Amino acid sequence: MSEKTVTLAHGAGGTQTNELIDSVFKAHFANPMFTGDDAAVLPPISGKIATSTDGFIVSPWKFPGGNIGKLSICGTVNDLSCMGAKPLYLTCAFVIEEGFPMDALEEIAAAMEKTAAEAGVRIVAGDTKVAGRGQCDGVFITTTGIGEIMPQAQTSGTLAKPGDAIIVTGDVGRHGCTILLARDDYGIESDVDSDCAPLWSAVETLYQVTDEIHVIRDATRGGVGTVLYEIAGQSSVGMQIQAASVPVDPRVRGVCGMLGLDPLYLACEGRLVIIAPQQHADAIVSALRSGKYTQNAAIIGTVTAENAGKVIMETEIGAQTILPQPKGELLPRIC
């Protein structure tokens, strides 16, 4: 494409729109089900279907470890995976600001292509709109996913039971810390990179160990701390975690120490919180540690009948404290 930036004409539905679709999106998303018709026609699915929609407005659009394109695939793939659903199809809608660099859009589409291929999901339909300068921040993406739920999978935030183990699939808070540093508001230099990753393979691993998986959640906005409060409220149980057991990358811990932040409340984009019976916990963690994105999986606590709706943390010195309930938004526009 000859133009170096996106123009309003690219969203007008004429020749430039077709050129944009052909040279960027069709070039990266082409597959037998991606057509030029008004809707994708998909084969029937035999089991139960899970579907999820998510919008992505991260700023900056590119960050160490990924970009908004990779994030848009991971976010929806992981939402489906948390329901025990194998991701099959995605649709995507772009809102692009006039003047956005064409090579940047190409980079975003390439990241989506690569991540979708890794996750085993097909992009089957989409939409493109161009907003005037100042009407949006670079590029916004919305993805909708469809997945087939495995017959043995039954997960919900309402199913946590006293005595269950609380497991995280890796170190926490890395994505939120990465975005914070990428904005360069604090002048802190660090090589922290996002944990952004597609996690369907990790969920498959869980069900190879046991079908008794009560809850799976991805710890995105608000991080692990917010997820634990959500599950505690939905299941009317307490959450007891050990600070010393929570994996935190030393770089993230250092940044949080300087800024007075808690890694438990920083976003992840490649981490799951898993609630499962205690008798399966060690085997689950052992299996996860052989995975590409889950090598630092750890048991961080236990579900309790006491302190329903609260998250209690045992500190390194043995004291107990109630974690604060999340309020406001610590890092806006992280996903």
C-alpha positions in Angstrom: 0.0 0.0 0.0 1.4 3.4 -1.0 -0.1 5.5 1.8 2.1 5.7 5.0 -0.8 6.5 7.3 -4.4 5.6 7.7 -6.7 8.3 6.2 -10.5 8.9 6.5 -10.8 7.5 3.0 -9.7 4.1 4.3 -12.9 4.0 6.3 -15.3 5.3 3.6 -16.1 1.9 2.1 -14.5 2.6 -1.3 -11.3 1.7 -3.1 -9.0 2.7 -0.3 -11.0 0.5 2.2 -10.7 -2.5 0.0 -7.0 -1.9 -0.4 -6.6 -1.6 3.3 -8.5 -4.9 3.9 -6.6 -6.7 1.2 -3.1 -5.5 1.9 -3.2 -5.7 5.7 -6.1 -7.7 7.1 -6.8 -10.3 4.4 -3.1 -10.7 4.0 -2.6 -11.8 7.6 -6.0 -13.3 8.4 -6.8 -15.4 5.3 -8.2 -18.9 5.9 -10.9 -20.9 4.3 -13.6 -19.4 6.5 -12.5 -15.8 6.1 -14.6 -14.5 3.2 -15.7 -11.2 1.6 -19.3 -11.9 2.4 -21.3 -10.1 5.0 -20.9 -12.9 7.6 -18.8 -16.0 8.1 -20.5 -19.4 7.6 -19.2 -21.8 10.2 -19.6 -25.6 10.6 -21.9 -26.9 13.4 -20.4 -27.5 16.8 -21.5 -30.7 18.6 -21.0 -29.6 22.2 -21.9 -26.6 24.3 -20.6 -23.3 23.0 -18.9 -20.5 25.0 -18.7 -17.0 23.6 -17.0 -13.8 24.8 -16.4 -10.3 23.6 -13.6 -7.9 24.8 -12.4 -4.5 23.8 -8.8 -3.4 23.8 -7.6 0.2 24.1 -4.1 -0.2 25.6 -1.8 2.8 25.5 0.9 2.6 24.3 -0.2 0.2 21.5 3.2 -1.4 21.6 5.0 -2.6 24.7 7.8 -5.0 25.7 6.5 -8.5 25.2 3.6 -7.6 22.8 1.3 -5.1 21.3 -2.5 -4.5 21.2 -2.9 -7.1 18.4 -1.3 -9.9 20.4 -3.3 -8.7 23.4 -6.6 -8.8 21.6 -6.2 -12.4 20.6 -4.9 -13.5 24.0 -7.6 -11.7 26.0 -10.5 -13.4 24.2 -8.8 -16.8 23.8 -8.1 -16.8 27.5 -11.7 -15.9 28.4 -12.9 -18.9 26.5 -10.3 -21.1 27.9 -11.4 -20.2 31.5 -14.7 -21.8 30.7 -13.0 -25.0 29.6 -13.7 -24.1 26.0 -11.4 -24.8 23.1 -11.1 -21.5 21.2 -12.2 -22.0 17.6 -13.2 -18.8 15.9 -12.7 -15.0 16.4 -14.1 -11.9 14.9 -12.4 -8.6 15.2 -13.4 -5.0 14.8 -10.9 -2.1 14.4 -11.4 1.6 15.1 -8.3 3.3 13.7 -7.4 7.0 14.2 -6.8 9.0 11.1 -3.0 9.4 10.8 -2.1 6.1 12.4 1.0 4.7 10.8 0.3 2.0 8.2 3.5 0.1 9.2 2.3 0.0 12.8 -1.1 -1.4 11.7 0.8 -4.0 9.7 2.8 -5.0 12.8 -0.4 -5.3 14.8 -2.1 -7.5 12.2 1.1 -9.7 12.0 1.0 -10.2 15.8 -2.6 -11.2 15.6 -1.8 -13.7 12.9 1.0 -15.3 14.8 -0.8 -15.4 18.1 -4.0 -16.8 16.6 -2.0 -19.6 14.9 -0.3 -20.4 18.2 -3.7 -20.6 19.9 -5.2 -22.7 17.2 -8.0 -20.2 16.5 -9.2 -18.8 13.2 -10.2 -15.1 12.6 -13.3 -15.5 10.4 -14.8 -12.0 10.2 -14.2 -8.4 11.0 -14.9 -4.7 10.6 -12.8 -1.6 10.0 -13.7 2.0 10.9 -11.6 5.1 10.7 -12.1 7.9 13.3 -11.0 11.5 12.9 -7.9 12.8 14.5 -8.3 13.0 18.3 -11.5 10.8 18.3 -9.6 7.7 19.5 -6.1 7.0 20.7 -4.3 5.3 17.8 -6.2 2.1 17.4 -8.9 0.2 19.3 -9.7 -3.5 18.8 -12.7 -5.5 19.8 -12.6 -9.3 19.5 -15.4 -11.8 19.9 -14.6 -15.5 20.3 -16.5 -18.8 20.0 -15.2 -22.0 21.6 -16.5 -25.5 22.2 -16.7 -26.5 25.9 -15.1 -29.8 26.8 -17.7 -32.3 28.0 -16.0 -32.7 31.4 -15.5 -29.0 32.0 -17.7 -27.2 34.5 -16.2 -24.1 36.0 -17.7 -21.0 37.6 -16.8 -18.4 40.2 -19.6 -19.9 42.2 -18.0 -23.3 42.6 -15.1 -22.6 45.0 -15.3 -24.8 48.1 -13.7 -24.6 51.5 -10.5 -26.7 51.5 -9.8 -26.1 47.8 -6.3 -25.0 46.8 -5.6 -21.6 45.2 -3.1 -21.8 42.4 -1.6 -19.2 40.1 0.1 -20.2 36.8 3.0 -17.8 37.1 4.5 -14.6 38.5 1.9 -11.9 39.0 1.6 -8.2 38.1 4.0 -8.2 35.1 1.7 -6.8 32.4 0.5 -3.9 34.5 4.1 -3.1 35.5 5.2 -3.2 31.9 2.5 -0.8 30.7 3.2 1.6 33.6 6.9 1.7 32.6 6.2 1.9 28.9 4.3 5.2 29.5 7.6 6.6 31.0 5.7 8.7 33.5 8.1 8.0 36.3 11.5 7.9 34.6 12.2 4.3 35.8 14.3 2.1 33.6 13.7 -1.6 33.8 13.6 -4.5 31.4 10.2 -5.8 32.6 8.2 -7.4 29.8 4.5 -8.4 29.6 3.4 -11.9 30.4 0.8 -11.6 27.5 0.2 -15.1 26.3 -2.5 -17.5 25.0 -3.4 -20.1 27.6 -5.6 -22.7 26.1 -2.7 -25.3 26.3 -2.4 -24.6 30.0 -6.1 -25.3 30.5 -5.8 -28.5 28.5 -3.0 -29.5 30.8 -5.3 -29.0 33.8 -7.9 -31.4 32.5 -5.3 -34.0 31.8 -4.6 -34.1 35.5 -8.2 -34.0 36.8 -11.7 -33.1 35.7 -12.3 -31.6 39.1 -11.4 -28.0 38.3 -13.8 -25.7 40.2 -12.8 -22.2 39.0 -10.5 -20.8 36.3 -10.1 -17.1 35.9 -7.6 -14.9 34.0 -6.2 -12.2 36.2 -6.4 -9.2 33.9 -7.6 -5.8 35.1 -7.2 -5.6 38.9 -4.9 -8.6 39.0 -5.0 -11.6 41.2 -6.2 -9.7 44.3 -9.3 -8.5 42.4 -10.0 -12.0 41.0 -9.8 -13.6 44.5 -12.3 -11.0 45.8 -14.6 -11.8 42.9 -14.5 -15.5 43.6 -14.9 -15.1 47.3 -18.0 -13.0 46.8 -19.5 -15.4 44.2 -18.9 -18.5 46.2 -19.5 -17.0 49.7 -16.1 -18.3 50.9 -12.9 -16.8 52.3 -9.5 -16.8 50.7 -6.4 -17.3 52.7 -3.1 -16.7 50.9 0.5 -16.7 51.9 2.6 -13.7 50.8 5.8 -15.8 50.7 4.1 -18.2 48.2 3.0 -15.6 45.7 5.5 -15.6 42.8 6.6 -12.1 41.8 9.4 -11.3 39.3 12.2 -9.5 41.2 12.0 -6.6 38.6 8.3 -6.1 39.3 8.9 -6.3 43.0 11.5 -3.6 42.7 9.3 -1.3 40.7 6.4 -1.8 43.1 8.6 -1.1 46.0 9.7 2.2 44.6 6.1 3.3 43.7 4.3 1.8 46.7 2.2 -0.6 44.5 1.0 -4.1 45.3 1.8 -6.7 42.6 -1.4 -8.6 43.5 -3.4 -5.7 42.1 -1.4 -5.2 38.9 -2.8 -6.7 35.7 -1.7 -9.9 34.2 -2.4 -11.0 30.6 -0.9 -14.5 30.7 -1.8 -15.8 34.2 -4.7 -17.9 35.5 -6.1 -18.3 39.0 -7.2 -21.9 39.5 -9.4 -23.2 42.3 -9.3 -27.0 42.6 -9.5 -29.7 45.3 -6.4 -29.8 47.5 -5.7 -33.5 46.7 -5.0 -32.5 43.1 -3.0 -29.3 43.7 0.5 -30.7 43.6 -0.1 -32.7 40.5 -1.7 -29.7 38.8 1.3 -27.5 39.6 3.8 -30.1 38.5 2.0 -30.5 35.2 1.8 -26.7 34.6 5.5 -26.2 35.3 6.2 -28.2 32.1 4.3 -25.7 30.0 5.6 -22.9 27.9 3.9 -20.0 29.9 3.3 -21.7 33.3 6.8 -22.6 34.5 6.4 -20.6 37.7 3.0 -22.0 38.7 2.5 -22.1 42.5 0.0 -22.9 45.2 -0.6 -19.6 47.0 -3.3 -20.4 49.5 -6.5 -22.2 50.5 -10.3 -21.5 50.3 -11.8 -21.3 53.7 -15.3 -21.3 55.2 -14.4 -18.5 57.5 -14.1 -14.8 56.5 -16.6 -15.2 53.7 -16.2 -12.6 51.0 -12.7 -11.6 52.3 -9.1 -12.2 51.2 -6.7 -12.8 54.1 -3.0 -12.7 53.6 -0.4 -14.2 55.9 2.7 -12.1 55.8 6.3 -13.3 55.7 6.5 -12.8 59.5 3.4 -14.8 60.2 0.9 -12.0 60.8 -2.5 -11.9 59.1 -4.0 -9.0 57.4 -7.1 -8.4 55.3 -6.3 -7.4 51.8 -8.1 -4.2 50.8 -11.0 -4.6 48.5 -10.1 -3.1 45.0 -11.4 0.4 44.4 -11.1 2.7 41.4 -8.6 1.8 38.7 -4.9 1.8 39.4 -3.7 1.6 35.9 -6.3 2.9 33.3 -6.4 1.4 29.8 -4.2 -1.6 30.5 -6.3 -3.8 28.2 
